[in-house]
C-alpha cells in the first residue's frame, strides 16, 4: 500500500488516530500513551487558571510538540457565544487557528446542540478558524456543517465516554459517502474493535480519549488502538468481500474423492 | 508617589473579586500572579488580548479579566 496520510485543511498527519489528554492516571502515563498510539494530534481543553493552586504542572510540558499538533476544544460550552469565546482564547494560548468545536446541548448525554454548533461554526470560519465540529451521527447536520465551512466533520460513534462503540454504523457510512471533507468519528469508542469498525466504515480518522485514558493499562490500549485504526483503514482500502447469506467453499469442488452415492451432494467444506 | 498608581482596584478575575494596586497592565497582572505569559491566554472585558498587547492593555477598576490555560481534555 502506498502512503496514506490524513490531510485536513492542507495539513498532513501520518496517523489517523487523534487522542485526548484528559482523565489519565498521570501526565507521564499520558505522554507514554501518546507515543504508543503514534498520534500526531491531541485535543486539550481551555480552562481558567487555578489562582489558589498554581503549583500544578503544565500539561504542555508533557506533549511532544515537535511531533504532536495541539487541537484545543470548546468542551463544556453550552452556548455558541461561550464556544466562540473559548475558541478565541484557545487560539491565543496555542497559537494555532484550529479548534475542535463542541457546543453541548444536554448534560446527561453530552449530545451536541447542532443549531448552536452550526452558528458557532459560521462565526469561527469567518474569523479564519479551521473548525472541526463534534456533532451527531446525522448526515444532514454534517452536510450543513461542511457547507458552513467546517474543515472536517466529527460525528459521534456513541455518547462521549460511554464506550458503547459505533451505534449507527450505517449513518457513519452515509456521512462518509457524501462528505467532501474528512470524517473523524469522535467519541464512543470503547475498545480496539470499535475503532477498527469506524475505520472499516470509511471514516478518515478516529478521535478518542476515555477508551485509552481509563483503560487499566492506558499505554497498552493506546498500542491496541493504533493497530486497530491501521487495520481498519487497510481493510477499508483493501475492499472487503460482500456479505452473503450462505457459504461459499474456499476449497475446489472438483477432484474430491467421494463414493458414487455421496457425489450428488455439494458438501465441499471450507 | 502619584496618587493614581496607589489606588486599589477591585477587578473580577476568573469570576472572583480580586484586589490589586493599579491601574495595572496585563503584563504586570500576570507577573503579580506569577503566571508565565507563554502558557496562558487573557480575556479583558470579553475581548481576547493579543500577547503583544499585554504591556499596553490597562486594567481598570471593575474590569473583568479571564486567564486560561490548556488542561487535559478530549
Interface residues (C-beta under 8 A of the other chain):
Chain A: X20 X21 X22 X23 X24 X30 X43 X44 X45 X46 X47 X48 X49 X51 X54 X58 X59 X60 X70 X72 X73 X75 X85 X88 X89 X90 X91 X92 X93 X94 X160 X161 X187 X207 X208 X209 X210
Chain B: X13 X14 X15 X16 X18 X33 X34 X35 X36 X39 X40 X41 X42 X43 X46 X48 X49 X50 X51 X66 X67 X68 X69 X70 X71 X72 X73 X74
